[in-house]
Amino acid sequence: MNRRLQGEGTSFRRVLDQARHEMACQLLGTTRMAVTEIGTALGYATPPGFVRTFRRSAGLPAREWRRTQDRTQTV
């Protein structure tokens, strides 16, 4: 599998990170789960690990990202 992913210019870690980010966005946008609960549900060992990774992926902290989604859905 790793060779096939490498042949496509990606890695298992990148695919996993992308899937986790997409699930985090879905959970942040559609539930009221705490950010720490989302991190745990997605398999992060610690809440700071999830927070750091989400910020790197989205460009915003998870709580702020959620607030921007709340505003766009009510407009």
Steps between C-alpha positions, in 0.01 A plus 500: 500500500778743587662446160173561321436818698855613436443439130206736520712764673356461848545297816286319750564779752373766257188299416434442871555867586266610221228257609533612863481866396186439294335312787602772747340765276184294473479447878583864577239620253216264585534414869563673828767251603784659692820549302680263738233232443540533124875458529455188710238358263738549208780313674729781612704408807463841661271802455795731422603265219159533339485877553845550347428276201161658434645851512773399254242350261226762523701811578279563803456344843211251508280717723544802273435286191175382663395861570555596135282208394225602743500852352488385138214260568282762667545766230 
